[in-house]
Amino acid sequence: MTHPVDQNPTAPAPASHTSTRPGAGVVPQFADPDPSRPRRRYAVAGTGHRAGMYVAALTGEHADVGEIVAWLDPNPARIDYHDTQVGAALGLDGPAGLPRYGPEGLEAMVGEQRADTVIVTSVDRTHAELVDRALRAGADVVVEKPLTTDADGCRRITQAVADTGRDVVMTFNYRYAPRNSTLRQVIASGAIGEVTSVHFEWALDTVHGADYFRRWHRDKANSGGLLVHKASHHFDLVNWWIDDAPAKVYASGALRFYGEENSAARGMRERPERGTGAHGDPYSLDLRADPRLDALYLRAERHDGYRRDQDPFAPGITIEDNMSVLVDYRRGATLTYSLNAHSPWEGYRVTVNGTAGRAELQVVERGFIELDDDGNAVLDPSATPLGAHDPLRPEGDHLILQRHWQRPEEVAIPDGIGGHGGGDAILLKDVFRRDLRIGDDPLGRAADYRDGLRAVAVGIAANRSLLTGQPVVVEQLGLLHEDGPQ
Ligand SMILES: NC(=O)c1ccc[n+]([C@@H]2O[C@H](COP(=O)([O-])OP(=O)(O)OC[C@H]3O[C@@H](n4cnc5c(N)ncnc54)[C@H](O)[C@@H]3O)[C@@H](O)[C@H]2O)c1
């Protein structure tokens, strides 16, 4: 597989990933650091897949401004993996041997290792506790999405920020993808007038979408379901695009494709117990096929029993795979949103209606999934004779602006750098060098915990709506910053 360290191997690898010549205005400008200034000390809490992006950044491009000083994870094998990566990056013969802690040792870690910042890249369910404890132990926090999974987590983080006055950076990388920032520019320019409504459809395919049903995400208690775990990216984009906050949410959805009952109802034959070792099954992921998956998960199983390659049709799934959400915004716009996790292609479509016209963004991240001769899904189609492209659904992005009484016009989307549609590498600059930034970002891409709250507020309200069948007034959940700590 050719996926870089910041990319889930089941996710499409966008073409913009390889660009080394980003468009003007996409990458912010930063001053050089003062060489006499001590490097910022980072501890990483949660040493799984996503941690790799931060480890690579702090041992590579951003090693001049920051360093990793400690690990925290309940699983020693996953710490071993990253410690070895750091050792290699430092040119050592073996692992770096950085101090390591279990979750109970967070306060000791911050104190003993003089950590300035804790990077939280753990299972979603643990974010609120780790953020709260890190702030109270005297560190700032960089936290991955979703900020947290439930209303209690929102209140806990809000209270900890209020009590400590410390800093929480929310890493919303999708904002930094040039196609998404360009849509923000179009809306902010007034070209479509006042936004009246947004229509947003996101499709996850049967390789990447299925992955949420293989991993810990399949249990709503761990992830908040895809309405929190995945859609918090999307709800953040809408909040940011239209510069507004959600007021009322209604949701409908269910598990209709993955899971034991659905597969039985469709007469699927007996399923392999796990992906590793299964052959000729496109829904299976063999952890041995990728050295990183093998080291991070297969060889780590003996410590905690966690299997990353569960069958997406096995019992125990408590999240939805088809979700529809209706959101009323405070200033009057409406969002209609849908998320499907078993699509034959992956990408999204957004329409923003305004009083002067509409903007439409269409993105194909993976046009189709190829099967090899044995029936296994091919994760890297660029390595096959057929290639990654289908003429009817070519990978790429298009932004169309059409003003009332005018013809449509295509708005150019500049190239980005790094994964997630060109967003990750730019995000990392903003995270690690933000005090060196020259000038403000006209796009306002940097996010803090208040943006994190507004994003998860939609998913948390949607989850409540799924349970009650009723619309949910977000203010009544008492979880937004402006609603105050409860
Ligand atoms: N922004 C993005 O595009 C993006 C992409 C991938 C993942 N993420 C986020 O990163 C986070 C991690 O995801 P991942 O894919 O790396 O998952 P993962 O399963 O690979 O890693 C999670 C790690 O958390 C550890 N952990 C469990 N309980 C813990 C605790 N109490 N304290 C500390 N660590 C604990 C696990 O042992 C594991 O090592 C998630 O919140 C996810 O939403 C974001």
The ligand as a Tripos MOL2 file, in Angstrom:
@<TRIPOS>MOLECULE
LIG
   44    48     1     0     0
SMALL
NO_CHARGES

@<TRIPOS>ATOM
      1 N1         -9.3070   14.5530   11.7680 N.am      1 LIG1
      2 C1         -9.3010   13.4070   11.1310 C.2       1 LIG1
      3 O1         -9.4570   13.3860    9.9370 O.2       1 LIG1
      4 C2         -9.1120   12.1430   11.9210 C.ar      1 LIG1
      5 C3         -8.7040   10.9630   11.2710 C.ar      1 LIG1
      6 C4         -8.5370    9.8180   12.0360 C.ar      1 LIG1
      7 C5         -8.8030    9.8320   13.3930 C.ar      1 LIG1
      8 N2         -9.1960   10.9870   13.9880 N.ar      1 LIG1
      9 C6         -9.4890   11.0220   15.4360 C.3       1 LIG1
     10 O2         -8.3480   10.5960   16.1600 O.3       1 LIG1
     11 C7         -8.7430    9.8490   17.3110 C.3       1 LIG1
     12 C8         -8.0210    8.4920   17.3040 C.3       1 LIG1
     13 O3         -8.4490    7.7500   16.1880 O.3       1 LIG1
     14 P1         -7.5340    6.5740   15.5970 P.3       1 LIG1
     15 O4         -8.0450    6.2800   14.2440 O.co2     1 LIG1
     16 O5         -6.1210    6.9050   15.8090 O.co2     1 LIG1
     17 O6         -7.9500    5.3540   16.5480 O.3       1 LIG1
     18 P2         -6.9960    4.1670   17.0730 P.3       1 LIG1
     19 O7         -7.9080    3.0930   17.5250 O.co2     1 LIG1
     20 O8         -5.9680    3.8540   16.0570 O.co2     1 LIG1
     21 O9         -6.2320    4.8290   18.3140 O.3       1 LIG1
     22 C9         -6.8800    5.1710   19.5040 C.3       1 LIG1
     23 C10        -5.9020    4.9820   20.6460 C.3       1 LIG1
     24 O10        -6.5050    5.4410   21.8710 O.3       1 LIG1
     25 C11        -6.0380    4.5650   22.8830 C.3       1 LIG1
     26 N3         -6.8420    4.6940   24.0960 N.ar      1 LIG1
     27 C12        -7.9340    4.0090   24.4890 C.ar      1 LIG1
     28 N4         -8.3480    4.4390   25.7030 N.ar      1 LIG1
     29 C13        -7.4860    5.4310   26.0810 C.ar      1 LIG1
     30 C14        -7.3900    6.2600   27.2250 C.ar      1 LIG1
     31 N5         -8.2610    6.1730   28.2240 N.pl3     1 LIG1
     32 N6         -6.3920    7.1490   27.2730 N.ar      1 LIG1
     33 C15        -5.5040    7.2660   26.2540 C.ar      1 LIG1
     34 N7         -5.5580    6.5020   25.1460 N.ar      1 LIG1
     35 C16        -6.5410    5.5920   25.0630 C.ar      1 LIG1
     36 C17        -6.0700    3.1930   22.2200 C.3       1 LIG1
     37 O11        -5.3060    2.2340   22.9340 O.3       1 LIG1
     38 C18        -5.4870    3.5310   20.8660 C.3       1 LIG1
     39 O12        -4.0840    3.4140   20.8780 O.3       1 LIG1
     40 C19       -10.2560    9.7380   17.2620 C.3       1 LIG1
     41 O13       -10.8320   10.6940   18.1230 O.3       1 LIG1
     42 C20       -10.5940   10.0610   15.8260 C.3       1 LIG1
     43 O14       -11.8550   10.6880   15.6730 O.3       1 LIG1
     44 C21        -9.3400   12.1390   13.2750 C.ar      1 LIG1
@<TRIPOS>BOND
     1     1     2 1
     2     2     3 2
     3     2     4 1
     4     4     5 ar
     5     4    44 ar
     6     5     6 ar
     7     6     7 ar
     8     7     8 ar
     9     8     9 1
    10     8    44 ar
    11     9    10 1
    12     9    42 1
    13    10    11 1
    14    11    12 1
    15    11    40 1
    16    12    13 1
    17    13    14 1
    18    14    15 2
    19    14    16 1
    20    14    17 1
    21    17    18 1
    22    18    19 2
    23    18    20 1
    24    18    21 1
    25    21    22 1
    26    22    23 1
    27    23    24 1
    28    23    38 1
    29    24    25 1
    30    25    26 1
    31    25    36 1
    32    26    27 ar
    33    26    35 ar
    34    27    28 ar
    35    28    29 ar
    36    29    30 ar
    37    29    35 ar
    38    30    31 1
    39    30    32 ar
    40    32    33 ar
    41    33    34 ar
    42    34    35 ar
    43    36    37 1
    44    36    38 1
    45    38    39 1
    46    40    41 1
    47    40    42 1
    48    42    43 1
@<TRIPOS>SUBSTRUCTURE
     1 LIG1         1 GROUP 0 **** ****
